[in-house]
């Protein structure tokens, strides 16, 4: 009897898994067709459906659809904040992805999202719009609360916006996270965001005549980025000029 129950349970789990995987094929097909609104709607239904509400994969498809529709000029006004919503969906995907398999599978997409955020942050920094940049920087935490890149960039925004005590706290937290992280596993966007965070942090400190502290921050990144041409430009500006 015990063996029979075990067999029934095994078959039930296998069948449930197969059913879930078969269901997600419809999302894959819709994605291939490029029907972003349908992809968003269909994947969102899975996030509420019993049996798939705790699965990370529907959130990936929803994030992907939202990201893609954000580039559509004549999209429905309800998708005006589609890029921000894509980041929110990605954050939920990462929380549901307990073993990291979904993040690994869709690492290229996550990197693309981060690259877009990097560009937005750089543009706001370039225009001295640090309050606007702050909004984008805070969305980096969708990729994890212990993301050192976000800590350094948040520190920059807070310092520029006269919240110096919190800025120092964020830089301290960022340093601790950086020292315990594995930069060799970072994607392209992670590296560029880290370089920008360190450079902009050092830059604002140097402007405040805290030259030694600025150099210390740049030296944190030197072991990881010494062969990077952009980093060398950043480093020379802060340390050697």
N, C-alpha and C positions, 0 to 999 in steps of 0.2 A: 504494500500500500504506500509506504514511504517513497519507494522508487517511482511509483506511478505519479505521485504528487510532484516529485522533483522533475519528472519528465514533462508534466503538464505545465509547470511553472517555466521551465526552460523554453518550451515551445511558445508560451505566451509572450515572454520577453523578446524572443527572436522575431515573432510575428509583429509585435509592436514596433520593434526597431525597423523592420523592413517596411512597415506601413509608413512610418515617419519619413524614411529616406525616399520612398516612392512619392510621398506627398510633396517633398521639396523639389522634386523634378519639375513640377509646374512652375516653381519660382525660377528655376534655372532656364526654362524655356522662355518665360516672359522676359527675363533679363536679356537673353540672346536676341529677342525680338525688339528690344529697346523701348518697350512700352513702360516708361518709368512710373506713370501714375498708377497703372494697374499693378505694377510690382510693389509699390508702396502700400496700396490698399490690401493686396493679397497677403503680403508678408506681415502686415500689421494684424490681420485677422489671426494668423498663427500665434502671435504673441499673447493673445487672449484665449486661445483654444486649449482646452484640457489635454494634457499630454505633450504639448509643445510650448507652453507658456514659459517654461524654465530653460528652453533650448536657446543657445546663442545664435544659431544659424539664421533663423528668421530675422533677427535684429541686424545681421550682416546685410541681408537682402534689402531690408527697409532702409538702412543707412546708404547702401549703394544707390538705390532708386532716388532717395532724397538728394544725394550728392549730384547725381546726373541731371536731375530736373532743375537744379539750381542754376544750370547753364542755359536753360531754355528761356529765350527772351519773352515769348508770349505765354508763359505758364500761368495757370490759375493763380489769383492773388493769395489763395490760401497757402501757396508754397513760396511766398515772399521770403520767408526765413528758412528755406529748405536746407541751406548749408549748415546753419546752426542746429537745425533739427537732425541733420545727418550726424553731427558730432555727438548729440545727445543719444541717438540710437547706437552709435559706436561705443559710447561709454557703457550702455546697458549690455551690449554684446560682450564686452570685456569682463563685466561683472558676472555674467552668466557662464562665461567660458572658464570654468574652474581649473582645468588642466592645461590651458593655453593652446590647445590644438587648433581651435578656430582662428585665433590670432596669428598663429604660425602659417596656417593655410592661406589667409588673406592679408599677409604682411605687406604685400605690394599696395593694396588699397589703403591700408592704415598709413603707410608711408606717404602716399599721395595726399591724403587728408592733412597730414602734418606739414607737408610742403606748401600747401595752400595757406595754412595758418601762418607759417613762417613768412610768406610773401606779404600777407596782410599786416603782420606785426612790423616787419621791416618798413613797409610803406608809412605806417603811422609814426614810427620812430623818426623816419626821414623828414616828416612834416612837423615834428615836435608835438604830435598829438598823443601825449602819453595817457590821457584819460580814455581816449578811444582805444588805444593799444591795450590798456588794462583789460577791457572787455574780452578781447581776443586771447590775451595771455591766460586769463582765467579758464578759458575753454580747453587749454592744454591739459587741465586736470581731468578731463574726460578720459585721458589715456592712463590715468592712475594718479592717486593722491601723492604718491612718492616718486614723482617724476622730477628729477633734479633740474632739468631744463626749465620747467615751469617755475620752480622756486627762484632761480636766478633772474628770470625775466620779470617775475612779479616784484622782486626786489628793486629792479630798475624802475618800474612804473611807480612804485610806492615812494621811492626816494625822489624821483622827479616831481611827484605830486605832494611833496613835503611831509610824507609820513616816514621819516627816517628811522625811527625805532623799529617799526614793523619791517622795513627794508632790511635792516641788519639781521633781524630774526630769520627772515626768509633766506638770506645769503648763508647764514649759519646752518640752517636746515639743508640747503642745497649742497653745501660743502660736505656735510655728513653723508648725504645720499650719493654724491659723486664718488666719494672715497670708498663706498661699499658696493658700487655698481660695477658692471662688466661692459665697458665701452666697446670691446671687441664684438659684442653681440648687437650693437646699435645699427640701425639702418641709416641711410643717407640723411634723412630729415632729422633724426635724433642728433647726429653729429653737428649738423648746421645750426640747429636750435641751441645746442650746448655752446658752440663757439660764439654765437650771437649773444647768448646770455652772459657768458664770461666777459666778453669784450665790452658790452654795454654797461655791465656792472663796474668794470674797471674804469671805463671812460668817465662815468659820472663821479666816481671817487677821485679820479685825477683832476677833474674840473673843480672839485671841492678841496684841492690841495692835499689830498690823502694819498700821496704818490706811492708810498711803501705798501699800503694796503692794496692799492690798484695793481701793483706789480705782483703781490702775493696771489691775487686772484688769477692773473694771467699765467702764473707759474703752475697753477693747478691743472691747466689744460695743456701745458707744454708736452708732457709725456705722451699724450694721446693724439695731438694734432701737429706735432713738429714738422711733419712732412707735407702738411697741407699749405698750399700757396696763400689762400685767403687768411688762414691763421697767422702766417708769417707777417702779413701786412698788418693785421690787428696787433700782433705782438710788438712789432717795430714801433708802431704808433704810440703804444702805451709805455713800453719798457725802454726803448732805445732812442726816444726823441725828447 
